Every structure is written in C-alpha cells, then in structure tokens.
Amino acid sequence: SALSQSNTNGGLNYLTLGFPLKTDVWTMSFGLMPYSNVSYNVIAATPVVNRDEALASYQYEGNGGINQVYMSNGWQIVPGFLYLGARVGYAFGSITNETVINIDEESFTIIGEDTLVSTKDFKTSNFFRSTRYSDFLVEGGLYMKKRIGETLDVNLGIVYELAANMRTKRDEKITVVDRLNPNPPTDDILTESEGKTLLPAKYGVGLSLSKEFKWALGVDFYSRDWSKFESDFESEESMTNSYKIILGVEFTPDFFSATSYFKRISYQLGLN
C-alpha cells in the first residue's frame, strides 16, 4: 500500500510518497522537501564617525531557501539485520539579502536671536542581492538492526551526503532614493554573474533502542565541515564545522487497543 505524508518545516511544505517494490526486499519513495531556509531581519543604529549629530540606521533582511525533489531506494541486504539506502535529489532555490541604509542629521540655523532646527534627510541606499542555486545531491546510508530478547531492538544508522558543486547565479544592484525628490529612484546594476558554490559533504550517525509496538529512544548526530566551503563570489575563511544533535522519544500506550483511539496512537517528543 502507498503512504503519503505532508508536513511543514521552517514555513516550507513537504510531501513524500513511498511504496514497496518487492515486499521485505526493496522499497522506493519520492517527494519534495526543504533542504535549507533563510529568514532574518536585523535593525541597528550607530553614530556617523566625526559627525555626532548624524545617525546611521541599518536594516538587514534575508529570505528564501533551497528545496529538493528526490527519489530514494532501500534494499534489505541481510534479512532482519542489514539494510542499504540511497537517495538522489535535485536541489533548487534562491536566497535574497537586502541592506537598507538611512542617515539622518539635525542642523541648527541661527537667525538673529532665534535658533531654528531643521532636519537634513540624506538619500537612502538600498543594496539588494539575489542568489539562485541548483545541483544534484547524492546521499547513501546503512541501517543495522539487532534483536535482543523477544521484543527489544537496537538500531544503528549511518548516512553520508557527497559534496556538491552547485551552479550559482547572482544578481546585485543598488537603489538610491532621494526622499526630498519625487523623481523615481535610480538603480545601478552591480553584477549579473554565474559561478560555482562548493557545498561540503555531510555525515550523520544515529542510535536507538526500541521495544516493538511500545516505545523507542533515539539520538542522532550530524556534522558538516564548512571550512571546506568554496564560492566563486566570496571567501568564507572564518567558517568551521557545524554540529547537530537530535534527541527523540516515542511511546504508544496500547497499540492493539480496540476501545481507545488515544491508547493506539504514538506520542512523540524531540529536541535538537
């Protein structure tokens, strides 16, 4: 039978569909899911150097992300013990970064014995960048399962995602707006370029202990070496390894209950 699932992650929807091609031997699934997402909005203000009466305000905003269309397969290598999996996906998406700079300064004008205060509005500068990514992603995995006693299972999984040299297209422009002049803003195109972005390889390992139809405890660990990141557009020498640890627990009161729905369902809790 087919299994479909829909959920959200970081505001992005994903959909998967899986089915067995050969019972207990070969399964396949495909779908659409988010690979990463960007969402931030930061506002800061600081005095202008050597002009204490002037204040510069900065607004930094970023949005977008990368999605992935994928197909995965799983095979049973050793019955009831060892399984192999592989996934091929096509990643695509865009990320926008925008910086808006305003400078406000109060000036004092003396006419006779009176002091008049006027505000000088400098032109607003808007820096906009749009970066589009696309490439194939390949990931493989091993899963081992060991039965202890009659109902207790120890599960171990290992995954590895190959590095990807993603095709990258970037557009940048500056918009200057004179708030005292009703004329349209002026746009200066800085760059319209293409290049490559090297996404480093990622690996992960997971271990869980479970009792059939009752409960499960698990921990996952993932890492990616960002010091190997390369881009035709910029240098990121300050980046280092990233780590992610995920803890999870699942409990089913009575999987075979014929009278209570709330006893049959599984309750899950996780953090990372």
Secondary structure, 3 states (H helix, E strand, C coil): CCEEEEEEECCEEEEEEEEEEECCCEEEEEEEEEEEEEEEEEEEEEEECCEEEEEEEEEEEEEEEEEEEEEEEEEEEECCCEEEEEEEEEEEEEEEEEEEEEEEEEEEEEECCEEEEEEEECCEEEEEEEEEEEEEEEEEEEEEEEEECCCEEEEEEEEEECCEEEEEEEEEEEEEECCCCCCCCEEEEEEEEEEEEEECCEEEEEEEEEECCCEEEEEEEEEEEHHHCEECCCCCCCCCEEEEEEEEEEECCCCCCCCCHHHHCCEEEEEC
